[in-house]
Amino acid sequence: MNSSQIYIAIAIITLLIIVVLLFVVGQSGRGRPLSPLAGVAFAFILAGILFSANRLVAYGLMGVGVVLAVVDIIRKARNK
């Protein structure tokens, strides 16, 4: 494995740990569930990591995910 594959593996493992923690915290009642827009943003970012062989596609997917996450943050801030 070269260094870029190791970084990708570490990123995927980290994201999986975060997802597991979200499910554990969400079931205890203290955490808030993800909004549908935040879930789609997370999926786009994860897809960008998985398609890292083609950098243009990977960065595009990650960019769309970040934009959707920012839109979700703005919508939640306006609703308060």
C-alpha positions in Angstrom: 0.0 0.0 0.0 1.3 3.4 -0.8 0.8 6.4 1.4 -2.3 7.8 -0.3 -4.1 4.5 0.1 -3.2 4.5 3.8 -4.6 8.0 4.2 -7.8 7.0 2.4 -8.1 3.9 4.6 -7.6 6.0 7.8 -10.2 8.5 6.5 -12.8 5.8 5.9 -12.2 4.1 9.2 -12.5 7.5 11.0 -15.8 8.2 9.2 -17.1 4.8 10.1 -16.3 5.4 13.8 -18.1 8.8 13.6 -21.2 7.1 12.1 -21.2 4.4 14.9 -20.9 7.1 17.5 -23.7 9.0 16.0 -26.0 6.0 16.1 -25.0 5.3 19.7 -25.6 8.9 20.8 -28.8 9.1 18.8 -30.3 6.1 20.5 -29.6 7.5 24.0 -31.8 10.5 23.3 -29.2 13.1 23.9 -28.2 13.6 20.3 -30.2 15.1 17.4 -30.8 13.1 14.3 -29.3 14.3 11.0 -31.5 16.3 8.8 -32.1 14.8 5.3 -29.9 17.5 3.7 -27.0 16.8 6.2 -27.3 13.1 5.4 -27.1 13.8 1.6 -24.1 16.0 2.3 -22.4 13.3 4.3 -23.1 10.8 1.5 -21.5 13.1 -1.1 -18.4 13.6 1.0 -18.1 9.9 1.5 -18.5 9.2 -2.2 -15.8 11.8 -2.9 -13.5 9.8 -0.6 -14.4 6.5 -2.3 -13.9 7.9 -5.8 -10.4 9.3 -5.0 -8.8 7.6 -8.1 -10.4 10.3 -10.3 -9.5 13.6 -8.6 -11.9 15.7 -10.6 -14.9 13.6 -9.7 -13.7 13.2 -6.1 -13.2 16.9 -5.5 -16.5 17.7 -7.2 -18.4 15.3 -5.0 -16.7 16.6 -1.9 -17.4 20.2 -3.0 -21.1 19.4 -3.5 -21.2 17.8 0.0 -19.6 20.8 1.7 -22.0 23.2 -0.1 -25.0 21.2 1.0 -23.7 21.1 4.6 -23.3 24.9 4.6 -26.8 25.3 3.2 -28.1 23.0 6.0 -26.3 25.0 8.6 -27.7 28.3 7.2 -31.3 26.9 7.1 -31.0 25.7 10.7 -29.7 29.0 11.9 -32.6 30.9 10.2 -35.2 28.6 11.8 -34.1 29.4 15.3 
